[in-house]
Every structure is written in structure tokens, then in C-alpha cells.
């Protein structure tokens, strides 16, 4: 019998195990144009925390008692679609469950890039597209720029580091703890700020004495304030996440916000779905970087569907290096 995780209660602050519950349902027959997928890899991502709140946002909130959603990779095991036969490896958005039935129009065949299936939930999936278009399109980063990226040991941040280096930029990353900082440095970062070892602002000013031209924000709070302090004239900020406030909703005071005026800063938020129609461009360029040996990745893997809440909560406690995944 198919199993899926549902939201039992809306979290207050940091989510806890009692906010989630497994639901079982009878295996449903396929309709016209539908496929049945046995999920093999499931994604947890920080944006899912916002969907657990009953508030209006760019995506609807999860409904209490109903199966949650998220990125998933699996294999077609039954099909009513001739061009998506049994055995096809696919990417879709009915994660948090072991089996998915959905229209083939909502399913994407995995591109033939010679990568592991799970890479399409991380560096070659939504996090990678977030990094790619946020850095190059939203921030307009170019060769010679000095780029600061927060959460540089995460799925998005670590990809930003590597794309920026491949495109001829100087890169400063921020990560928590010596082990993560060492890994970010191994990706090619020119300097790494250990925010657990002291002030992010002091660390960034020391790492970038000539200032920064681009900030890629995954964190908000103290990191955003540090970037404001270090920003050069006409610096560009791409804001894709503020994990600092996802649980308590309390934004930290920005002491250097007035820098926006004098330095003529451009701060732009974005959602990766803004660029989904350019996926072919992303795969082509990332494929070239992969072939040139300019990309590497790391994954933190939890085993089994039962581990989904632990994997998700680990995103907010520094429990992952690289992409956080669940192997079904």
C-alpha cells in the first residue's frame, strides 16, 4: 500500500516530529495520459518550511492531512503514455512518498548527462538552476567580479561557488565549522568565512578588503548585513532564501541597510520557477562544466521514507553538507 508523509499540524517555530504523520492509501488506477512512478530519491529543501504555514505565498500551503509535495526522482513502473514507457527515469514534484501517480505532462525525463539519478534533485536540478540563474542572470555576475555566497556548503551555495569559479570570478563563501569551510575551499573558493567562529561582517571584511561586487543570499540576517557593509558601488544582490527567519519569522535588524542608497545597490529577489523555460540552456552549460571537470558535489543521504522528517529538520541545524536527500 503506498505511503506518504502528511502535515499533521502546522509547526510553531522549528518543526518537530509530531507535526508530521504517515498516511496510507490504496494504489489508484491510471487514467489517460498518466504514469505510475516508484520513487527512488526524495528531496527536502528549505522552501518547504514556508509551505507548512497557512499563509499566502508564491506556492500554496500544504493542506493538513494530505500528502506533501517536493522534488523526487524515480522510475516509471506503469504507463498509459507511449513515449514514457516502463523503465523511464524521471523527475517530478510528488515527493514525500514512495509511489506517485500523475499526468505525464507533469513529469520530466532525466537528461542524458552521464550523472547519477539523484544529481537531478541537487546540482543538476532545482538547487543548481537556482544557483545558475541567480548568479548569472539575476545578479549579472561576470568574470572579474568578487562574489560572496552564504550557506556555501549547501546544495545551492556550493554550486554558486563552482559556477562562479568556472566563469572567472573571485569567490568568498560562508559556512559553519572547520569541516564545511575546508570543503568549500576544496571547491575552489578563494576564501571562506566561518560564521561559527566569529562575526560574519568581520570575517567578510578581512576576506574581501577590496569589497564585493555580488552577493548571493541564502541566509539573510547577519550575512545580508555583512554583505551590505562590504558592498562596492553598484553591487548586485540576488536574494533566493533567508533560512535565518524560516522558523521564527523574526528578521534581524540590518544596521547597514542605508548602504543601498549611497552605493546604488541593486537587490533583487527571485524564484527558480522564473527560469524553468530555460532549462535546456542550463543543462547545456552545466554539461560543459561537468565535462571540463569544473563541478563536483557532495550529498547527505538519509535512508528510507521514514527518515523524511529528520532529513528536513536537519536543514535548519546544519545537518547537511551539499544536497540533503532521502533514498527510498
Helices and strands as residue ranges (DSSP letters): E 2-7, G 17-19, E 20-25, E 34-43, H 48-51, E 72-79, E 89-92, E 99-103, G 104-106, E 108-109, G 117-121, H 126-133, I 134-138, E 146-149, H 155-166, E 170-175, H 178-186, E 191-194, H 200-207, E 212-217, H 221-230, E 231-239, G 243-245, H 259-262, E 266-269, G 272-278, H 279-291, E 299-303, G 305-307, H 308-314, E 323-327
